[in-house]
Amino acid sequence: MEFSILTAFTIGLLGLTHCLGMCGGIVGTLDAGIGRRAGHFGGRFPFHLAYNAGRIASYIIAGLLAGLLGSLAATASFGNTVPAGRMVAGVVMIALGLYLAGWWQAITVLEHAGLRIWRRVEPVGRNFLPVNSPVQAFGLGLIWGWLPCGLVYSALALAMASASALGGSLIMAAFGLGTLPALLSFGVFSGVVSKWVRHPLLRQAAGMAIVLFGVYSCVLALQGHSHGGH
């Protein structure tokens, strides 16, 4: 469990280039909307913190559901469910890392699959615009957390592999905290951060790091299967 939590946090931390690509637009819109009223950093920060708190809350809810689904599968007649779940999580992480590095686009299939749900959820978020208070920012984040994202789906695969509602929640909380530095800094220093994260070497280094985590997760799954066979 500790490794899964660390892996989820690392995915969030290293996936900053993808994270800013998916959520940077709404964060920029949020910052532009509140900038006229809040003006300075201290005035804008509570809005961004509330938005990200809502976003992470949605991840925790998704992690709880994924972990519960994994636990239901584990109690059925499939003895290899958890090792298989870890293997799936590893494969998704490898695909995500290759995507972040710009070498393979397969992970977009998962994102496209989630668009049907997002089309139903996204209009609800419009009710929180324009954002006039941190409470509205929290609501916007709560909705925006369901945006189809390969980064989120890779962490959810880990949450499902945990076969525990609590474990899934903790894994997704760790993932959300991993994404927090990038999105908070983007909200306040968008011009500087956006140029920095687009550097190809940074994208490739982050992608390769996630690939290595995925490979290691697959190795652990194979070892668990081997021990289970004995």
KEDORO-46376 format. One record per residue: residue number from 1; x, z, y of N, C-alpha, C, CB in turn; residue in three letters. Coordinates in steps of 0.001 Angstrom, whole numbers, plus 500000, padded with zeros to 6 digits. Each point is the difference from the previous one (the first is absolute). Glycine has a CB too. Layout:
SITE   pos      n.u      n.w      n.v     ca.u     ca.w     ca.v      c.u      c.w      c.v     cb.u     cb.w     cb.v   code
SITE   NUM        X        Z        Y        X        Z        Y        X        Z        Y        X        Z        Y    ALA
...
//
This chain:
SITE   pos      n.u      n.w      n.v     ca.u     ca.w     ca.v      c.u      c.w      c.v     cb.u     cb.w     cb.v   code
SITE     1   500828   500000   498794   499172   500000   501206   500868   500000   501264   498192   501220   498738    MET
SITE     2   502917   499575   501219   500854   500052   501176   500600   498634   500311   500507   502391   499492    GLU
SITE     3   499868   496880   499442   500571   498668   500213   498958   499054   500594   501587   500373   498083    PHE
SITE     4   497183   499698   501448   498940   499133   500520   499734   500286   501472   498977   499895   497716    SER
SITE     5   501022   501388   502654   499780   500370   501399   501147   499482   500866   498717   502055   499281    ILE
SITE     6   502519   498126   500238   501165   499507   500740   499959   498476   500115   501350   501972   499197    LEU
SITE     7   498267   497358   499717   499926   498548   500013   498959   499520   501001   500717   499950   497604    THR
SITE     8   498108   500687   502400   498938   499618   500929   500457   500182   501445   498274   500645   498292    ALA
SITE     9   502394   500473   501989   500515   500238   501350   501008   498922   500386   499641   502473   499709    PHE
SITE    10   501230   497166   499346   501028   498992   500273   499385   498632   500222   501620   501304   498632    THR
SITE    11   497341   498362   500598   499298   498728   500199   499462   499923   501427   499382   499916   497548    ILE
SITE    12   499990   501169   502900   499470   500025   501359   501098   499887   501041   498112   501381   499186    GLY
SITE    13   502995   499298   500565   501098   500019   500966   500695   498647   500079   500316   502436   499552    LEU
SITE    14   499947   496945   499289   500740   498746   499964   499117   498791   500273   501557   501051   498392    LEU
SITE    15   497133   499136   501480   499098   498878   500224   499620   499819   501449   499150   500353   497740    GLY
SITE    16   501664   500142   503175   499637   499993   501418   499770   498596   500541   501306   502083   500268    LEU
SITE    17   499436   496923   499228   499817   498651   500524   498613   499465   499656   502466   499597   499795    THR
SITE    18   497104   500639   498977   498663   499562   499586   498930   500850   500688   500918   499236   497769    HIS
SITE    19   499366   502048   502335   499042   500934   500586   499702   499631   501451   500831   501807   498465    CYS
SITE    20   500197   497857   502281   499798   499641   501400   499321   498640   500120   502016   501351   500627    LEU
SITE    21   498234   497774   498404   499337   498713   500013   498507   500127   499778   502090   498977   499179    GLY
SITE    22   497510   501969   499935   498593   500188   499683   499279   500832   501051   500580   499819   497597    MET
SITE    23   500052   501261   502841   499330   500967   500884   500500   499967   501441   499678   501419   498013    CYS
SITE    24   501405   497838   502230   500563   499994   501346   499031   499496   501049   502204   499668   498980    GLY
SITE    25   496971   499354   500640   499052   499443   500960   498990   501014   500486   500292   497826   498908    GLY
SITE    26   499121   502936   500148   498994   500980   500389   500646   501155   500765   498609   499373   497998    ILE
SITE    27   502633   500978   501628   500703   501061   500731   500302   499544   501422   501007   500850   497851    VAL
SITE    28   499403   497882   502289   500251   499469   501337   498736   499966   500840   501858   498644   499068    GLY
SITE    29   497027   500965   500307   498718   499989   500699   499594   501404   500426   499322   497984   498691    THR
SITE    30   500881   502961   500400   499691   501403   500305   500826   500480   501182   499432   500417   497589    LEU
SITE    31   501858   499275   502389   500891   500461   501064   499639   499352   501334   501820   500344   498310    ASP
SITE    32   497833   498369   501650   499631   499316   501240   498714   500570   500577   501129   497929   499180    ALA
SITE    33   497953   502432   499957   498720   500525   500450   500104   501374   500628   498945   498677   498233    GLY
SITE    34   501941   502154   501212   500103   501364   500521   501059   500110   501091   499261   500861   497781    ILE
SITE    35   501575   498113   502336   501103   500080   500961   499525   500176   501430   501326   498590   498478    GLY
SITE    36   497570   500766   501855   499508   500095   501383   499507   501392   500335   499377   497607   499898    ARG
SITE    37   500130   503107   499070   499473   501344   500253   501066   501069   499808   497749   499215   499276    ARG
SITE    38   503020   500643   499598   500976   501034   499676   501306   499790   500748   498955   500238   497756    ALA
SITE    39   501447   498510   502360   501180   499663   500792   501308   500343   499325   498628   500349   501983    GLY
SITE    40   501756   500887   497986   501317   500415   499531   499973   500301   498505   500510   500927   502275    HIS
SITE    41   500674   499283   497187   500162   500240   498564   499181   501189   499528   502282   499033   500139    PHE
SITE    42   497791   502075   500585   499288   501203   499588   498503   499806   499941   501814   501317   500986    GLY
SITE    43   497658   497797   499874   498568   499749   499992   499570   499074   498874   500010   500346   502440    GLY
SITE    44   500855   498710   497177   499660   499042   498949   500223   500551   498605   500579   498193   501567    ARG
SITE    45   500368   502715   498303   500398   500471   498676   498845   500598   499193   502245   500423   500947    PHE
SITE    46   496884   500418   499614   498889   500549   499209   499095   498913   499419   500077   502027   501438    PRO
SITE    47   499743   496882   499285   499175   498897   499499   500647   499368   498776   499137   499570   502323    PHE
SITE    48   502164   500166   497779   500705   499383   498872   500078   500953   498807   501335   498619   501617    HIS
SITE    49   498855   502653   498663   500057   500978   498918   498649   500081   499292   501762   501305   501248    LEU
SITE    50   497158   498687   499525   498658   500060   499421   499697   498745   499188   499253   501434   501913    ALA
SITE    51   501148   497404   498605   499787   498748   499273   500699   500040   498651   499803   498763   502170    TYR
SITE    52   501449   501665   497825   500774   500042   498758   499485   501079   499055   501990   499160   501248    ASN
SITE    53   497498   501939   499312   499407   501032   499148   498777   499446   499268   500831   501793   501572    ALA
SITE    54   498356   497427   499130   498848   499371   499364   500418   499009   498932   498725   500298   502102    GLY
SITE    55   502307   498927   498202   500511   499009   499045   500511   500680   498726   500618   498485   501918    ARG
SITE    56   500148   502587   498244   500537   500713   498840   498876   500678   499224   502173   500362   501214    ILE
SITE    57   496798   500119   499490   498857   500610   499315   499321   498994   499077   499667   501553   501945    ALA
SITE    58   500229   497196   498513   499396   498978   499146   500878   499726   498778   498895   498975   502016    SER
SITE    59   502427   501089   498149   500897   499816   498861   499814   501124   498975   501652   498821   501499    TYR
SITE    60   498187   502393   499009   499830   501143   499101   498708   499860   499200   501288   501462   501597    ILE
SITE    61   497649   498095   499065   498730   499786   499298   500167   498922   498922   498715   500673   502080    ILE
SITE    62   501959   498229   498281   500238   498931   499029   500860   500497   498841   499813   498302   501839    ALA
SITE    63   501187   502529   498468   500860   500549   498958   499248   500914   499052   501900   499835   501567    GLY
SITE    64   497179   500955   498993   499162   500867   499162   499172   499163   499029   499900   501714   501846    LEU
SITE    65   499496   497200   498659   499174   499141   499153   500846   499295   498947   498407   499673   501905    LEU
SITE    66   502789   499855   498500   500880   499313   499048   500494   500958   498924   500701   498412   501806    ALA
SITE    67   499678   502799   498599   500444   500988   499027   498896   500408   499050   501638   500804   501651    GLY
SITE    68   497136   499314   498879   498851   500336   499154   499738   498884   498995   499004   501368   501866    LEU
SITE    69   501083   497388   498585   499817   498868   499094   501072   500005   498910   498969   498667   501872    LEU
SITE    70   502256   501635   498527   501081   500080   499028   499791   501110   498992   501518   499090   501710    GLY
SITE    71   497948   502045   498733   499757   501116   499082   498883   499675   499021   500771   501594   501760    SER
SITE    72   498210   497675   498708   498909   499595   499109   500518   499040   498933   498336   500301   501871    LEU
SITE    73   502557   498791   498537   500583   499072   499038   500882   500734   498997   499926   498188   501726    ALA
SITE    74   500780   502834   498750   500905   500736   499124   499257   500813   498954   501624   500097   501862    ALA
SITE    75   497146   500332   498445   499232   500796   499047   499247   499123   499004   499775   501776   501734    THR
SITE    76   500253   496897   498500   499408   499094   499018   500981   499850   498840   498680   498755   501799    ALA
SITE    77   501111   500262   497392   500801   499879   498780   501242   499151   500197   497924   500264   498695    SER
SITE    78   502692   499834   502470   501195   499210   500267   501177   500950   500215   498619   498121   501024    PHE
SITE    79   502131   502104   497924   501093   500962   500068   501111   499587   500942   499454   500627   497700    GLY
SITE    80   500683   498071   502536   501112   499519   500818   499598   499757   501448   500960   498971   497964    ASN
SITE    81   497902   501600   502466   499480   499688   501330   500990   500351   501103   497706   500383   499129    THR
SITE    82   502843   500828   500837   500874   500416   501090   501286   499178   500040   499047   502298   499826    VAL
SITE    83   501674   497483   499005   501162   499124   500067   499644   498596   500477   501019   501328   498171    PRO
SITE    84   497848   498134   501379   499575   498674   500449   499734   500007   501503   499006   499539   497733    ALA
SITE    85   500381   501546   502744   499738   500116   501428   501283   500027   500800   497906   501215   499488    GLY
SITE    86   503102   499486   500024   501287   500033   500696   500657   498619   499971   500277   502434   499392    ARG
SITE    87   499549   496857   499495   500559   498656   499905   499335   499072   501022   500490   500372   497548    MET
SITE    88   498178   499707   502551   499279   499178   500982   500469   500331   501409   498003   499884   498472    VAL
SITE    89   502155   501424   501806   500469   500414   501322   501382   499423   500284   498650   502112   499822    ALA
SITE    90   502214   497905   499163   501340   499456   500173   499988   498508   500276   500844   501772   498505    GLY
SITE    91   498327   497495   500745   499906   498553   500190   499459   499674   501397   499639   499697   497517    VAL
SITE    92   499349   501057   502925   499441   499775   501345   501055   500283   501060   497696   500609   499178    VAL
SITE    93   503105   500430   500618   501059   500312   500963   501050   498898   500043   499610   502438   499610    MET
SITE    94   500741   497009   499223   500968   498896   499974   499454   498813   500773   500876   500774   497774    ILE
SITE    95   497846   498886   501975   499376   498889   500723   499953   500273   501494   498635   499471   497979    ALA
SITE    96   501068   501784   502387   499952   500365   501417   501375   499862   500643   498104   501574   499525    LEU
SITE    97   502931   498917   499785   501348   499905   500546   500439   498562   500216   500534   502132   498871    GLY
SITE    98   499150   496998   500163   500340   498585   500138   499238   499367   501156   500466   499882   497544    LEU
SITE    99   498298   500575   502650   499193   499486   501112   500580   500447   501346   497955   500027   498520    TYR
SITE   100   502396   501264   501566   500549   500514   501255   501306   499292   500364   498927   502222   499535    LEU
SITE   101   501855   497453   499435   501269   499317   500244   499814   498520   500315   501092   501634   498484    ALA
SITE   102   497682   497852   501310   499718   498598   500286   500348   499062   498870   500383   500520   502341    GLY
SITE   103   499717   500006   496417   500425   499190   498871   498866   499582   499065   502154   501162   500161    TRP
SITE   104   496706   499513   499911   498879   499684   499106   498718   500516   500631   501490   500106   497946    TRP
SITE   105   497451   499098   502051   498775   500329   500723   498854   500454   499088   500704   498353   501710    GLN
SITE   106   499593   501973   497047   498934   500304   499036   499138   501191   500423   501465   499085   498213    ALA
SITE   107   499116   501858   502535   499262   501214   500352   498797   499679   500889   502129   501320   499819    ILE
SITE   108   497888   497515   500827   498877   499640   500861   498712   499806   499202   501611   498926   501574    THR
SITE   109   498511   500831   497121   498812   499873   499151   499192   501290   500036   501205   498364   498509    VAL
SITE   110   499485   502780   501443   499317   501293   500073   499322   500184   501349   501665   500960   498401    LEU
SITE   111   499022   498634   502658   499426   500165   501332   498754   499140   500171   502278   500506   500901    GLU
SITE   112   497765   498282   498587   498836   499116   500091   498830   500554   499190   501530   498034   500322    HIS
SITE   113   498786   502637   498554   498943   500559   499161   499243   501109   500729   501345   499428   497962    ALA
SITE   114   499351   501286   502938   499358   501086   500724   499238   499575   501232   501768   501411   499155    GLY
SITE   115   498304   497302   501175   499343   499529   501219   498483   500130   499932   501889   498429   500331    LEU
SITE   116   497526   501426   498476   498549   500100   499873   499504   501377   500431   500065   498335   498129    ARG
SITE   117   500639   502701   501431   499628   501365   500398   500255   500193   501491   500537   500860   497685    ILE
SITE   118   500602   498630   502799   500364   500190   501398   498989   499366   500943   502384   500061   499318    TRP
SITE   119   497064   498801   500304   499021   499334   500862   498753   500860   500210   500852   497790   499191    ARG
SITE   120   498859   503071   499846   498848   500897   500129   500349   501265   500793   499127   499119   497820    ARG
SITE   121   502140   501295   502077   500424   501248   500643   500396   499781   501454   500771   500836   497782    VAL
SITE   122   499900   498046   502501   500570   499763   501327   498994   500089   501147   501646   498569   498879    GLU
SITE   123   497117   500907   500981   499056   500116   501121   499699   501438   500412   499015   497880   499230    PRO
SITE   124   501098   503063   499819   499758   501407   500331   501033   500488   501013   499008   500389   497713    VAL
SITE   125   502217   499119   502163   501056   500418   500913   499751   499606   501434   501542   499830   498128    GLY
SITE   126   497686   499125   502074   499721   499557   501370   499189   501033   500780   500064   497636   499199    ARG
SITE   127   499254   503229   500066   499222   501040   500675   500878   501005   500737   498256   499722   498259    ASN
SITE   128   503036   500301   501402   500923   500956   500626   500776   499364   501157   500206   501184   497799    PHE
SITE   129   499495   497575   502512   500665   499305   501100   499049   499846   501183   501462   498774   498357    LEU
SITE   130   499022   501366   502886   501366   500423   500337   500217   501483   499706   500078   498231   501771    PRO
SITE   131   501159   502120   497947   500332   501383   499655   500132   500821   501274   501177   499247   497893    VAL
SITE   132   497950   501740   502248   499999   500841   501197   500445   501432   499730   498183   498583   500877    ASN
SITE   133   502013   501760   497852   500401   501366   499657   500757   499986   498685   498011   500952   501225    SER
SITE   134   502786   500102   498512   500694   500096   498714   499038   500004   498813   501814   501249   501154    PRO
SITE   135   496967   499268   499033   499021   500001   498910   499647   498564   499615   499076   502218   500793    VAL
SITE   136   500730   496931   500210   499734   498593   499724   501213   499328   499350   498403   499941   501943    GLN
SITE   137   502778   500444   498494   501224   499448   499407   500094   500390   498531   501157   500102   502233    ALA
SITE   138   498454   501122   497441   499999   500451   498605   499028   499150   499182   500592   502356   500724    PHE
SITE   139   498216   497411   499820   499011   499186   499297   500486   498584   499776   498214   501392   500992    GLY
SITE   140   502461   498048   500004   500546   498662   499868   501054   499951   498899   499541   499584   502429    LEU
SITE   141   501315   501433   497530   501017   500061   498951   499393   500165   498622   501565   500970   501646    GLY
SITE   142   497359   499803   498280   499326   500231   498722   499470   498690   499423   499380   502317   500749    LEU
SITE   143   500137   496807   500120   499504   498697   499559   501157   499048   499726   497898   500349   501326    ILE
SITE   144   503077   499632   499570   501092   499036   499883   500879   500269   498785   499967   499750   502470    TRP
SITE   145   499971   501453   496994   500785   500321   498812   499586   499220   498765   500313   502236   500949    GLY
SITE   146   498508   497139   499094   499507   499216   498861   500354   498526   500123   498141   501627   499748    TRP
SITE   147   502670   498015   501249   500447   498624   500142   500755   499563   498753   500126   500278   502495    LEU
SITE   148   499558   498539   496938   500720   499524   498809   501494   499896   500279   497958   498736   499263    PRO
SITE   149   502843   501933   499933   501439   500083   500256   500732   500197   498686   499597   500954   502301    CYS
SITE   150   501331   498142   497398   500778   500123   498776   500813   501277   499953   500097   497545   499899    GLY
SITE   151   500337   502918   501256   500756   501248   500084   499148   501168   499504   501325   499085   501944    LEU
SITE   152   497428   500955   498511   499084   501060   499583   499683   499876   498512   499020   500075   502319    VAL
SITE   153   500781   498699   497219   499623   499797   498603   501117   500421   499046   498520   498117   500717    TYR
SITE   154   502732   501689   499691   501103   500431   499147   500027   501520   499873   501308   497971   500680    SER
SITE   155   498401   502729   500421   499934   501462   499940   498790   500451   499189   501151   500147   502229    ALA
SITE   156   497727   499118   497896   498806   500341   499224   500237   499829   498503   498581   499308   501937    LEU
SITE   157   502265   499729   497691   500347   499843   498586   500703   501248   499487   500189   497513   500303    ALA
SITE   158   500680   503057   500513   500647   501267   499640   498978   501125   499906   502109   499237   501118    LEU
SITE   159   496939   500781   499822   498969   501033   499996   499160   499921   498734   499946   499949   502500    ALA
SITE   160   499710   498850   497072   499215   499835   498780   500815   500413   498779   498710   498134   501077    MET
SITE   161   502582   501531   498943   500865   500356   498880   500161   501513   499845   501198   497843   500332    ALA
SITE   162   498571   502905   500754   500119   501460   499913   498903   500601   499139   501056   500019   502252    SER
SITE   163   497828   499242   497576   498862   500456   499186   499501   501366   500449   500891   498690   498072    ALA
SITE   164   499118   501524   503229   499573   501286   500557   499457   499776   501405   501719   501248   498615    SER
SITE   165   497099   499294   501658   499425   499869   501334   500894   500679   501037   497690   499922   499001    ALA
SITE   166   502810   501268   500661   500892   500709   500915   501316   499257   500151   498939   502170   499357    LEU
SITE   167   501606   497390   499515   501256   499257   500050   499867   498724   500807   500608   500950   497794    GLY
SITE   168   498299   498324   502004   499775   498776   500751   499897   500268   501494   498848   499043   498018    GLY
SITE   169   500491   502049   502347   499875   500367   501416   501360   500318   500608   497703   500884   499555    SER
SITE   170   503115   499864   499717   501328   500373   500499   500904   498783   500146   499746   502238   498921    LEU
SITE   171   500164   496846   500113   500812   498787   500053   499640   499167   501223   500178   500006   497498    ILE
SITE   172   498525   499835   502756   499590   499196   501155   500249   500715   501318   498285   498923   498571    MET
SITE   173   501672   502409   501415   500366   500750   501205   501476   499775   500321   498232   501740   499498    ALA
SITE   174   502609   498281   499453   501428   499758   500190   500246   498586   500509   500517   501645   498182    ALA
SITE   175   498745   497392   501270   500118   498623   500475   499630   499901   501480   499476   499165   497687    PHE
SITE   176   499412   501448   502686   499564   499962   501392   501016   500619   500934   497663   500086   499217    GLY
SITE   177   502928   501035   500364   501024   500637   500829   501231   499107   500129   499163   502255   499283    LEU
SITE   178   501126   496972   499656   501125   499071   500072   499796   498911   501029   500443   500467   497632    GLY
SITE   179   498301   499105   502546   499713   498954   500986   499912   500536   501428   498795   498769   498217    THR
SITE   180   501119   502542   501912   499738   500610   501309   501084   499718   501039   498765   501767   498800    LEU
SITE   181   502535   498367   500867   501018   499755   501036   499912   498605   500603   501469   501599   498819    PRO
SITE   182   498304   497384   500330   499961   498628   500510   498826   499790   500942   501097   499217   497905    ALA
SITE   183   497720   501232   501694   498812   499728   500807   499937   500866   501246   498818   499345   497930    LEU
SITE   184   501663   501888   501983   500037   500835   501203   500991   499438   501008   499378   502014   498636    LEU
SITE   185   501795   497578   500883   501003   499459   500916   499546   498662   500575   501803   501176   498709    SER
SITE   186   497481   498028   500478   499501   498724   500500   498961   500212   501096   500439   498964   497760    PHE
SITE   187   498741   502053   502055   498975   500264   500994   500575   500365   501356   498530   500730   498169    GLY
SITE   188   502641   499890   501826   500586   500458   501255   501081   499044   500514   499503   502347   499306    VAL
SITE   189   501257   497057   499769   501106   499118   500385   499848   498634   499341   501508   501995   500276    PHE
SITE   190   497314   497400   499860   499674   498786   499259   500985   498860   500271   497613   500692   500074    SER
SITE   191   502802   499129   501167   500879   498889   500325   501335   500087   499287   498887   499852   502193    GLY
SITE   192   501716   501320   497822   501305   500193   499365   499883   499926   498489   500725   501416   501924    VAL
SITE   193   498287   499291   497508   499861   500085   498548   499679   498651   499390   499244   502349   500240    VAL
SITE   194   499863   496873   500391   499584   498722   499422   501182   499047   499854   497732   500310   501007    SER
SITE   195   503207   499697   499935   501184   499148   499895   500935   500499   498907   499806   499444   502435    LYS
SITE   196   500313   501836   497449   500935   500594   499045   499573   499741   498561   500546   501758   501680    TRP
SITE   197   498163   498413   498013   499545   499905   498610   499907   498566   499509   498752   502100   500343    VAL
SITE   198   501310   496921   500548   499911   498602   499560   501338   499457   499509   498149   499675   501625    ARG
SITE   199   502903   501118   498474   501314   499517   499588   499987   499704   498497   501119   501334   501851    HIS
SITE   200   499281   497462   497726   499949   499622   498575   500770   500947   499089   499773   497660   500735    PRO
SITE   201   501372   502815   499709   500797   500888   499157   499271   501307   499720   502073   498980   500938    LEU
SITE   202   497210   501527   500051   499241   501231   499801   498881   499776   498983   500537   500725   502354    LEU
SITE   203   498765   498161   497776   498918   499675   499066   500540   499875   498581   498755   498821   501837    ARG
SITE   204   502373   500492   498011   500557   499787   498670   500518   501299   499388   500601   497673   500674    GLN
SITE   205   500026   503158   500154   500508   501278   499496   498848   500901   499549   501991   499809   501534    ALA
SITE   206   496946   500256   499275   498838   500802   499640   499340   499449   498739   499651   500589   502420    ALA
SITE   207   500234   498084   497498   499398   499383   498824   500782   500292   498738   499107   498221   501456    GLY
SITE   208   502209   501657   498608   500826   500261   498821   499916   501461   499573   501537   498160   500703    MET
SITE   209   498391   502748   500259   499890   501424   499665   498709   500267   499227   501337   500599   502055    ALA
SITE   210   497560   498779   498375   498724   500189   499304   500039   499338   498625   498796   500088   502211    ILE
SITE   211   501874   498760   497677   500167   499361   498682   500717   500945   499040   500074   497724   501090    VAL
SITE   212   500977   502934   499384   500747   500930   499151   499130   501177   499570   502115   499332   501166    LEU
SITE   213   497054   501169   499737   499072   501064   499626   499028   499501   498932   500199   501008   502305    PHE
SITE   214   499351   497743   497841   499090   499433   499012   500649   499852   498644   498847   498813   501820    GLY
SITE   215   502379   500713   498160   500731   499849   498730   500175   501355   499343   501205   497976   500884    VAL
SITE   216   499147   503026   499908   500195   501341   499443   498702   500550   499441   501853   500399   501622    TYR
SITE   217   497039   499336   499049   498699   500444   499515   499676   499338   498663   499227   500349   502370    SER
SITE   218   501090   498367   497491   499773   499291   498726   500866   500593   498891   499435   497893   501265    CYS
SITE   219   501806   502429   499075   500897   500605   499010   499448   501341   499515   501964   498848   501081    VAL
SITE   220   497537   501961   499846   499404   501282   499627   498787   499804   499108   500821   500985   502136    LEU
SITE   221   498382   497987   498154   498820   499715   499190   500411   499620   498582   498753   499256   502053    ALA
SITE   222   502285   499920   497808   500482   499590   498682   500573   501182   499226   500483   497724   500913    LEU
SITE   223   500217   503154   499802   500543   501190   499348   498879   500916   499514   502047   499844   501445    GLN
SITE   224   496900   500297   499396   498863   500817   499597   499295   499423   498791   499731   500718   502351    GLY
SITE   225   500159   497930   497617   499352   499350   498860   500829   500203   498737   498969   498290   501537    HIS
SITE   226   502366   501608   498629   500892   500163   498839   499920   501411   499441   501531   498263   500942    SER
SITE   227   498450   502728   499954   499920   501392   499542   498659   500273   499354   501570   500698   501810    HIS
SITE   228   497370   498665   498770   498668   500186   499431   499914   499428   498604   499034   499933   502281    GLY
SITE   229   501721   498942   497469   499971   499395   498691   500637   500864   498951   500031   497821   501084    GLY
SITE   230   500953   502964   499285   500635   500903   499051   499141   501209   499727   502210   499226   500782    HIS
//
